[in-house]
Every structure is written in C-alpha cells, then in structure tokens.
Amino acid sequence: MPATVDVPGNYPLLGGIASQLQTCGTTAQSLLDAGRASKQTLMGTFQGDTANTFLDSFTKFEGVCQDTIEVVHRGVNAYHNGIGGMQGNEKQ
C-alpha cells in the first residue's frame, strides 16, 4: 500500500489565481460590450468589400470574446470547486 503524503494547499494563492482569471473574463466582456456598442458607428465608415471584411472580422472578434468568457468562467469555477474540495479533504 502506498504511503500517503500530505501536501498543504495554498488557498490564498489559488483564490488569487481565480481572481486574476475572472479579471480576464471581465476584460473580455468589456471589450465585447464596447465593440457591440460601436459596431454600427464603425460600420458606417466602410463600404463595399471593406464593409464585408469588417463584418467578417467583427464576427470573429465576437466569437473569440465569447469563447474567452466561457473558458474563463469554467476555469474560475474549477478553481473554486478545487479549493473547496481540497479544504474539505483537509478537514477529514
């Protein structure tokens, strides 16, 4: 039977990482909101192929921001769940 090794968790550090991840998600959401608010104004400055290129690029921008926000939320939840699980195991 293998020996058990107790590894103390650094919960404040893990919580700090989760907070930093959340900041990335908040930034991505702010960029997305600002982009959407400016989309029509920007669109008015382009015509023809340039307008189509702008729309294609903007759609990609929205997708990247939405993916980033989703991944960040999952990462933050994973950190918080992991911290809770480790603390629960430590108390047993």
N, C-alpha and C positions, 0 to 999 in steps of 0.2 A: 504494500500500500504506500503510495507516495506521501511524502511529508507535506503538511500544509504550511504555507508561508503567508504571514500577514503583511500586506502592503498597505500602509496608511494612505488614505486618499487626501489629496489637497483640494478640498471642496471650494475654497475661495478662488483658487486658480481656475478650476473647471467652470465655476459660475462666471468668472471674468471672461473666459473664452466664449461662453454662451452669450454674454452681453455684447462682446465685440461682433459676434456673428449677427446678432439682432441689429446692430448698428448698420451692418452691410445691407441687410434687408430693408431697413428704414430708408437708407440712401437710395437703393434701387427703386423703392416705391415712390420716393420724392421725385426722382428723375422721370419715372414713368408718368406721374401726375403732371409734372411741368411740361413734358413733351406733349401729352394729350391736350393740355390747355393751349399750347402754342401751335398745334398741328394745322388748324385752319388758316391762321395768320401766315405761317410758313408756306402753306400750300398756295396761297395767293401770289407768292413771289415767283412761282415756277409755272412753266407752260410746256405742253407737248411731251417729248421724251424725258425732259428733265423732271417734269411733274410725275411721270410714271416711275422714274428712278427714285424720286423722293418717297413716293408711296410704298414702293417695294422695300426701301431701306427702313422706312418708319415701321413697317410691319415686322421686319426682322428685329428692330430695336425693341418693339413691344414684346415680342416673343422671348427675347433674351432677358428682359427685365422680369417678365412673369415667371420664367424658369428660375431665375436667380432668387426671387422672392419665395417661391415654393421650396426650393432646396434649402434656403436659409431657415425657413420655418421648421422643416423637417430636422435640420441639424440642431437647432435650438431645442426642439422637443426631445431629441435623442440625448443631448447633454443633460437636460433637466431630469429625464427619466433615468439616465445612467447614474447621476448623482444621487437621486432618491433610492435607487436600487442598491448602490454601494453603501450608503448610510444605513439602510435597512439591514443589510448583511452584517455590517459592523456591529450593530446593536444586538444581534442574536447571540 
